[in-house]
Each structure stands twice: as structure tokens, then as C-alpha cells.
Amino acid sequence: MKSYTTTEALVDKIEAMKGQRKEEGDWSADNEQTLAFLIELHILRTTFFHTFNESKKITEIISDLQDEMQDEKGLLVR
């Protein structure tokens, strides 16, 4: 199986398999399991990247607030 390390390649494979699923009369249980796995992988990957990016933004907000507080009163210990 080709490596699907990029999201684009993974989406392309999912779409190709969905097309095969509609067209092929001999679609197997193994093919169905593979398609389900690839869809789950794509959802988990997308969720992970979204969560990671959001946590970086939240960390920046907290850091900015702490900097503002430090500049205002100079009481925060670093």
C-alpha cells in the first residue's frame, strides 16, 4: 500500500475507494474495513491538527496576558 502521510494523498485514496465501492459488484468486507479505517484516520488526523493549532493559540493568549500583567504591576514571578 502506498504511503498516505499527506492529507491530500489520504483524501485521494478515500475518494478513489468510494468510487470503487459504488462501481464494483465484488466489493469485499476487507475493502470496507480498509475504507472505514482510512476515513477514521483522516478524521483523527484532522482533529489532532486542529486541536494542536488551537492549543498553540491559547498558549499565546495566556502568555500575552501574563506579559501585560507583568508590565502593569511587575508582580508576576517568572
C-alpha positions as CSV (number, residue, x, y, z in Angstrom):
1,M,0.0,0.0,0.0
2,K,1.2,3.5,-0.9
3,S,2.2,5.8,2.0
4,Y,-0.6,8.2,2.9
5,T,1.5,10.6,5.0
6,T,-0.1,13.7,3.4
7,T,-3.7,14.6,3.9
8,E,-4.1,15.1,0.2
9,A,-2.9,11.6,-0.7
10,L,-5.2,10.2,2.0
11,V,-8.2,12.1,0.8
12,D,-7.5,11.0,-2.8
13,K,-7.3,7.3,-1.7
14,I,-10.6,7.6,0.2
15,E,-12.3,9.2,-2.8
16,A,-10.9,6.5,-5.1
17,M,-12.2,3.8,-2.8
18,K,-15.6,5.4,-2.5
19,G,-15.8,5.4,-6.3
20,Q,-14.8,1.7,-6.4
21,R,-17.3,0.9,-3.8
22,K,-20.1,2.3,-5.9
23,E,-19.0,0.7,-9.1
24,E,-17.7,-2.7,-8.1
25,G,-20.1,-5.6,-7.6
26,D,-17.5,-7.6,-5.8
27,W,-16.6,-5.1,-3.0
28,S,-15.3,-7.2,-0.1
29,A,-15.5,-6.9,3.6
30,D,-11.7,-6.3,3.7
31,N,-12.2,-3.3,1.3
32,E,-15.0,-2.0,3.5
33,Q,-12.8,-2.3,6.6
34,T,-9.9,-0.5,4.8
35,L,-12.1,2.3,3.7
36,A,-13.6,2.7,7.2
37,F,-10.1,2.7,8.7
38,L,-8.9,5.4,6.2
39,I,-11.9,7.6,6.9
40,E,-11.3,7.3,10.7
41,L,-7.6,8.0,10.2
42,H,-8.4,11.2,8.2
43,I,-10.9,12.4,10.9
44,L,-8.4,11.7,13.7
45,R,-5.6,13.4,11.8
46,T,-7.8,16.5,11.1
47,T,-8.9,16.7,14.7
48,F,-5.4,16.3,16.0
49,F,-4.0,19.2,13.8
50,H,-7.0,21.4,14.7
51,T,-6.5,20.7,18.5
52,F,-2.8,21.3,18.3
53,N,-3.2,24.6,16.5
54,E,-5.9,25.8,18.9
55,S,-3.7,24.9,21.9
56,K,-0.8,27.0,20.5
57,K,-3.2,29.9,20.1
58,I,-4.4,29.5,23.7
59,T,-0.9,29.4,25.0
60,E,-0.1,32.6,23.1
61,I,-3.1,34.3,24.7
62,I,-2.1,33.2,28.2
63,S,1.5,34.4,27.6
64,D,0.3,37.8,26.3
65,L,-2.0,38.3,29.3
66,Q,0.9,37.4,31.7
67,D,3.2,39.9,29.8
68,E,0.6,42.6,30.1
69,M,0.1,41.9,33.8
70,Q,3.9,41.9,34.4
71,D,4.2,45.2,32.5
72,E,1.4,46.8,34.5
73,K,2.4,45.8,38.1
74,G,5.6,43.9,37.8
75,L,4.4,41.4,40.4
76,L,4.4,38.2,38.4
77,V,7.4,35.9,39.1
78,R,8.9,34.3,36.0
